């Protein structure tokens, strides 16, 4: 009986911490109410406050732009991402290999 109670208290605490952290750490403004009201609801109303935050209050992520293969993942990097994608790097390796073969 005590183990079940401890488990439920820890689960409630985890839900409250996750909901408050998500509420205060989000980039977008929450829906319906301000952040202060949502934190108050999450802390005062047991379990239902956290569930309400995740179902009703949380801002929806922006939809990807049509025609964009990566969506809104951010700008594409300019130039090569890794050394083996860099044509200059590959040319340099090829030149070094040819020079090593000539020396042998």
SELODO-583334 format. One record per residue: residue in one letter; y, x, z of N, C-alpha, C in turn. Coordinates in nm, 4 decimals, always signed. Last residue first. Example, Ala and Ser with C-alpha at 12.3 -4.5 7.8 and 13.67 -1.06 7.14 Angstrom:
<nodes>
{node s, {-0.2250, +1.2850, +0.7080}, {-0.1060, +1.3670, +0.7140}, {+0.0030, +1.2900, +0.7870}}
{node a, {-0.5690, +1.3190, +0.7800}, {-0.4500, +1.2300, +0.7800}, {-0.3300, +1.3200, +0.7800}}
</nodes>
This chain:
<nodes>
{node x, {+0.5522, +5.6762, -5.4514}, {+0.4078, +5.7060, -5.4331}, {+0.3504, +5.7756, -5.5477}}
{node x, {+0.8049, +5.6106, -5.5375}, {+0.7900, +5.7306, -5.4531}, {+0.6429, +5.7693, -5.4370}}
{node x, {+0.7628, +5.3722, -5.6675}, {+0.8013, +5.4889, -5.7476}, {+0.7810, +5.6178, -5.6702}}
{node x, {+0.7132, +5.2038, -5.4545}, {+0.6054, +5.2285, -5.5494}, {+0.6373, +5.3500, -5.6354}}
{node x, {+0.9661, +5.1980, -5.3324}, {+0.8516, +5.2544, -5.2587}, {+0.7361, +5.2869, -5.3536}}
{node x, {+1.1133, +5.0653, -5.5313}, {+1.1470, +5.2023, -5.4964}, {+1.0330, +5.2702, -5.4214}}
{node x, {+0.9912, +4.8127, -5.5217}, {+0.9827, +4.8930, -5.6443}, {+1.0135, +5.0393, -5.6171}}
{node x, {+1.0630, +4.7364, -5.2586}, {+0.9213, +4.7497, -5.2948}, {+0.9045, +4.8343, -5.4211}}
{node x, {+1.3434, +4.7275, -5.2844}, {+1.2813, +4.8232, -5.1920}, {+1.1339, +4.8444, -5.2266}}
{node x, {+1.3707, +4.5167, -5.4675}, {+1.4183, +4.6507, -5.5025}, {+1.3534, +4.7562, -5.4133}}
{node x, {+1.2678, +4.3066, -5.3130}, {+1.2027, +4.3418, -5.4388}, {+1.2425, +4.4833, -5.4816}}
{node x, {+1.4587, +4.3014, -5.1088}, {+1.3187, +4.3312, -5.0768}, {+1.2447, +4.3759, -5.2020}}
{node x, {+1.6836, +4.2295, -5.2609}, {+1.6821, +4.3565, -5.1885}, {+1.5393, +4.3970, -5.1517}}
{node x, {+1.6121, +3.9746, -5.3490}, {+1.6338, +4.0815, -5.4475}, {+1.6265, +4.2190, -5.3813}}
{node x, {+1.6055, +3.8423, -5.1013}, {+1.4821, +3.8555, -5.1786}, {+1.4950, +3.9651, -5.2846}}
{node x, {+1.8768, +3.8577, -5.0319}, {+1.7766, +3.9173, -4.9445}, {+1.6470, +3.9416, -5.0219}}
{node x, {+1.9892, +3.7065, -5.2381}, {+2.0257, +3.8478, -5.2224}, {+1.9229, +3.9217, -5.1371}}
{node x, {+1.8816, +3.4490, -5.1958}, {+1.8433, +3.5247, -5.3148}, {+1.8785, +3.6736, -5.3043}}
{node x, {+1.7474, +3.3207, -4.9058}, {+1.8643, +3.3927, -4.9560}, {+1.8244, +3.4775, -5.0772}}
{node x, {+1.5263, +3.2236, -4.7934}, {+1.5946, +3.1337, -4.8859}, {+1.7137, +3.2029, -4.9531}}
{node x, {+1.4462, +3.4097, -4.6108}, {+1.3641, +3.3979, -4.7309}, {+1.4188, +3.2943, -4.8291}}
{node x, {+1.6378, +3.3724, -4.4044}, {+1.6441, +3.4898, -4.4920}, {+1.5612, +3.4748, -4.6191}}
{node x, {+1.7584, +3.0304, -4.4056}, {+1.6702, +3.1351, -4.3546}, {+1.6746, +3.2533, -4.4508}}
{node x, {+1.9633, +2.8949, -4.5319}, {+1.9343, +2.8641, -4.3926}, {+1.8513, +2.9744, -4.3298}}
{node x, {+2.2289, +2.9894, -4.7555}, {+2.0882, +2.9870, -4.7150}, {+2.0726, +2.9594, -4.5658}}
{node x, {+2.5206, +2.7733, -4.7826}, {+2.4443, +2.8953, -4.8020}, {+2.3031, +2.8811, -4.7511}}
{node x, {+2.6264, +2.5572, -4.5387}, {+2.6649, +2.6240, -4.6630}, {+2.5885, +2.7541, -4.6728}}
{node x, {+2.4392, +2.2799, -4.4142}, {+2.4893, +2.4162, -4.4006}, {+2.5222, +2.4753, -4.5366}}
{node x, {+2.5623, +1.9487, -4.4320}, {+2.4623, +2.0463, -4.4734}, {+2.5202, +2.1864, -4.4568}}
{node x, {+2.6733, +1.7661, -4.1444}, {+2.6968, +1.8326, -4.2724}, {+2.5868, +1.9324, -4.3041}}
{node x, {+2.4539, +1.5113, -4.0055}, {+2.5582, +1.6127, -4.0006}, {+2.5743, +1.6801, -4.1348}}
{node x, {+2.2898, +1.3003, -4.0232}, {+2.2419, +1.4123, -3.9421}, {+2.3448, +1.5236, -3.9341}}
{node x, {+2.3018, +1.0484, -4.1388}, {+2.4179, +1.1011, -4.0672}, {+2.3793, +1.2188, -3.9788}}
{node x, {+2.0890, +1.1095, -4.4124}, {+2.1563, +1.0125, -4.3270}, {+2.2801, +1.0743, -4.2647}}
{node x, {+1.9753, +1.2779, -4.5917}, {+1.9586, +1.3131, -4.4510}, {+2.0237, +1.2118, -4.3581}}
{node x, {+2.0371, +1.1746, -4.8419}, {+1.8965, +1.1944, -4.8057}, {+1.8764, +1.2211, -4.6580}}
{node x, {+2.2517, +0.9182, -4.9169}, {+2.2458, +1.0436, -4.8434}, {+2.1022, +1.0664, -4.7980}}
{node x, {+2.2440, +0.6686, -5.0248}, {+2.2489, +0.7812, -5.1169}, {+2.2445, +0.9160, -5.0481}}
{node x, {+2.4223, +0.5144, -4.7602}, {+2.3356, +0.5027, -4.8773}, {+2.3534, +0.6217, -4.9707}}
{node x, {+2.4214, +0.6643, -4.4380}, {+2.4973, +0.6304, -4.5576}, {+2.4008, +0.6157, -4.6741}}
{node x, {+2.2485, +0.5217, -4.1554}, {+2.2666, +0.6278, -4.2552}, {+2.3417, +0.5766, -4.3769}}
{node x, {+2.4303, +0.3658, -3.8873}, {+2.3318, +0.3589, -3.9959}, {+2.3560, +0.4716, -4.0942}}
{node x, {+2.4716, +0.4833, -3.5515}, {+2.5258, +0.4514, -3.6838}, {+2.4161, +0.4540, -3.7893}}
{node x, {+2.2979, +0.3154, -3.2819}, {+2.3299, +0.4373, -3.3578}, {+2.3838, +0.3996, -3.4954}}
{node x, {+2.4570, +0.0797, -3.0663}, {+2.3579, +0.1067, -3.1702}, {+2.3958, +0.2340, -3.2439}}
{node x, {+2.5127, +0.1251, -2.7192}, {+2.5656, +0.1178, -2.8553}, {+2.4559, +0.1507, -2.9553}}
{node x, {+2.3729, -0.0715, -2.4605}, {+2.3737, +0.0551, -2.5325}, {+2.4238, +0.0357, -2.6750}}
{node x, {+2.3480, -0.3299, -2.3546}, {+2.4720, -0.2547, -2.3435}, {+2.4828, -0.1304, -2.4275}}
{node x, {+2.0890, -0.4414, -2.3993}, {+2.2109, -0.5101, -2.4412}, {+2.3315, -0.4170, -2.4502}}
{node x, {+1.8756, -0.2653, -2.3285}, {+1.8555, -0.3707, -2.4286}, {+1.9852, -0.4277, -2.4832}}
{node x, {+1.9639, -0.0786, -2.1424}, {+1.8894, -0.0299, -2.2583}, {+1.8711, -0.1374, -2.3655}}
{node x, {+2.0934, -0.2522, -1.9575}, {+2.1664, -0.1450, -2.0263}, {+2.0939, -0.1032, -2.1535}}
{node x, {+1.8836, -0.4159, -1.8712}, {+1.9953, -0.4733, -1.9463}, {+2.0722, -0.3660, -2.0221}}
{node x, {+1.7346, -0.2238, -1.7314}, {+1.6745, -0.2898, -1.8480}, {+1.7844, -0.3522, -1.9341}}
{node x, {+1.9148, -0.1645, -1.5263}, {+1.8725, -0.0610, -1.6202}, {+1.8137, -0.1200, -1.7467}}
{node x, {+1.9299, -0.4206, -1.4050}, {+2.0493, -0.3515, -1.4531}, {+2.0154, -0.2447, -1.5552}}
{node x, {+1.6710, -0.4821, -1.3225}, {+1.7291, -0.5601, -1.4318}, {+1.8531, -0.4907, -1.4887}}
{node x, {+1.6444, -0.2866, -1.1072}, {+1.5579, -0.2891, -1.2252}, {+1.6224, -0.3627, -1.3435}}
{node x, {+1.8942, -0.4325, -0.9077}, {+1.7730, -0.3532, -0.9174}, {+1.6911, -0.3866, -1.0425}}
{node x, {+2.2257, -0.4072, -0.9463}, {+2.1172, -0.5009, -0.9800}, {+1.9886, -0.4212, -0.9997}}
{node x, {+2.3821, -0.1742, -0.8871}, {+2.3725, -0.2863, -0.7921}, {+2.2534, -0.3777, -0.8205}}
{node x, {+2.3582, +0.0097, -1.0999}, {+2.3338, +0.0528, -0.9617}, {+2.3084, -0.0652, -0.8690}}
{node x, {+2.4147, -0.1398, -1.3302}, {+2.2910, -0.0614, -1.3221}, {+2.2570, -0.0273, -1.1778}}
{node x, {+2.6700, -0.2421, -1.2705}, {+2.5557, -0.3331, -1.2903}, {+2.4238, -0.2587, -1.2733}}
{node x, {+2.8162, -0.0011, -1.2605}, {+2.8102, -0.0891, -1.1446}, {+2.6909, -0.1854, -1.1551}}
{node x, {+2.7848, +0.0864, -1.5225}, {+2.7320, +0.1685, -1.4120}, {+2.7172, +0.0827, -1.2873}}
{node x, {+2.9195, -0.1227, -1.6563}, {+2.7769, -0.1007, -1.6794}, {+2.7157, -0.0176, -1.5670}}
{node x, {+3.1802, -0.0903, -1.5631}, {+3.1072, -0.2126, -1.5335}, {+2.9576, -0.1930, -1.5515}}
{node x, {+3.2338, +0.1651, -1.6745}, {+3.2390, +0.1439, -1.5292}, {+3.1635, +0.0181, -1.4894}}
{node x, {+3.2208, +0.1213, -1.9531}, {+3.1210, +0.2063, -1.8868}, {+3.1174, +0.1836, -1.7361}}
{node x, {+3.2825, -0.2312, -2.0270}, {+3.3204, -0.0896, -2.0172}, {+3.2101, -0.0118, -1.9460}}
{node x, {+3.0781, -0.4530, -2.2365}, {+3.1586, -0.4188, -2.1192}, {+3.1978, -0.2708, -2.1226}}
{node x, {+2.9822, -0.4805, -2.5252}, {+3.0129, -0.5901, -2.4329}, {+3.1080, -0.5520, -2.3195}}
{node x, {+2.8470, -0.1529, -2.5739}, {+2.8776, -0.2887, -2.6203}, {+2.9077, -0.3786, -2.5011}}
{node x, {+3.0053, +0.1678, -2.5125}, {+2.9002, +0.0679, -2.4935}, {+2.9445, -0.0691, -2.5460}}
{node x, {+3.1145, +0.4043, -2.7561}, {+3.1481, +0.3101, -2.6495}, {+3.0372, +0.2065, -2.6362}}
{node x, {+2.9247, +0.7028, -2.8174}, {+2.9853, +0.5789, -2.8622}, {+3.0118, +0.4870, -2.7432}}
{node x, {+2.8033, +0.9091, -2.6776}, {+2.9225, +0.9365, -2.7566}, {+2.9978, +0.8091, -2.7899}}
{node x, {+2.6800, +0.8955, -2.3366}, {+2.6800, +0.8551, -2.4766}, {+2.8117, +0.8851, -2.5466}}
{node x, {+2.6760, +0.9473, -2.0641}, {+2.6668, +1.0587, -2.1574}, {+2.6733, +1.0222, -2.3038}}
{node x, {+2.6762, +0.7136, -1.9172}, {+2.7908, +0.8044, -1.9047}, {+2.7903, +0.9148, -2.0087}}
{node x, {+2.4323, +0.5970, -2.0002}, {+2.5579, +0.5226, -2.0076}, {+2.6775, +0.6168, -2.0059}}
{node x, {+2.2445, +0.7923, -1.9391}, {+2.2614, +0.7494, -2.0780}, {+2.3945, +0.6773, -2.0964}}
{node x, {+2.2755, +0.8020, -1.6610}, {+2.2993, +0.9225, -1.7418}, {+2.3216, +0.8856, -1.8881}}
{node x, {+2.2024, +0.5397, -1.5946}, {+2.3376, +0.5879, -1.5649}, {+2.3697, +0.7115, -1.6485}}
{node x, {+1.9333, +0.5378, -1.6853}, {+2.0309, +0.4430, -1.7387}, {+2.1741, +0.4901, -1.7141}}
{node x, {+1.8139, +0.7431, -1.5319}, {+1.8135, +0.7502, -1.6782}, {+1.9195, +0.6586, -1.7381}}
{node x, {+1.8579, +0.6436, -1.2711}, {+1.9139, +0.7736, -1.3118}, {+1.9207, +0.7841, -1.4640}}
{node x, {+1.7128, +0.4014, -1.2828}, {+1.8564, +0.4015, -1.2525}, {+1.9201, +0.5319, -1.2992}}
{node x, {+1.4531, +0.4951, -1.3357}, {+1.5192, +0.4036, -1.4286}, {+1.6696, +0.4036, -1.4067}}
{node x, {+1.4058, +0.6480, -1.1052}, {+1.4052, +0.7125, -1.2373}, {+1.4756, +0.6252, -1.3407}}
{node x, {+1.4134, +0.4458, -0.9134}, {+1.5099, +0.5548, -0.9084}, {+1.5187, +0.6266, -1.0432}}
{node x, {+1.1888, +0.2967, -0.9898}, {+1.3225, +0.2363, -0.9911}, {+1.4301, +0.3437, -0.9923}}
{node x, {+0.9902, +0.4895, -0.9449}, {+1.0094, +0.4349, -1.0798}, {+1.1472, +0.3710, -1.0921}}
{node x, {+1.0172, +0.5260, -0.6685}, {+1.0424, +0.6380, -0.7592}, {+1.0645, +0.5909, -0.9027}}
{node x, {+0.9432, +0.2686, -0.5824}, {+1.0762, +0.3226, -0.5487}, {+1.1115, +0.4380, -0.6422}}
{node x, {+0.6804, +0.2565, -0.6776}, {+0.7810, +0.1625, -0.7270}, {+0.9229, +0.2107, -0.6975}}
{node x, {+0.5605, +0.4663, -0.5276}, {+0.5623, +0.4705, -0.6737}, {+0.6703, +0.3791, -0.7304}}
{node x, {+0.5917, +0.3643, -0.2697}, {+0.6570, +0.4903, -0.3059}, {+0.6669, +0.5024, -0.4580}}
{node x, {+0.4266, +0.1381, -0.2938}, {+0.5682, +0.1236, -0.2621}, {+0.6460, +0.2491, -0.3014}}
{node x, {+0.1795, +0.2583, -0.3417}, {+0.2360, +0.1680, -0.4422}, {+0.3862, +0.1509, -0.4191}}
{node x, {+0.1481, +0.3976, -0.1005}, {+0.1544, +0.4703, -0.2265}, {+0.2163, +0.3845, -0.3363}}
{node x, {+0.1247, +0.1904, +0.0820}, {+0.2423, +0.2771, +0.0897}, {+0.2571, +0.3555, -0.0400}}
{node x, {-0.1186, +0.0823, +0.0000}, {+0.0000, +0.0000, +0.0000}, {+0.1248, +0.0865, +0.0000}}
</nodes>
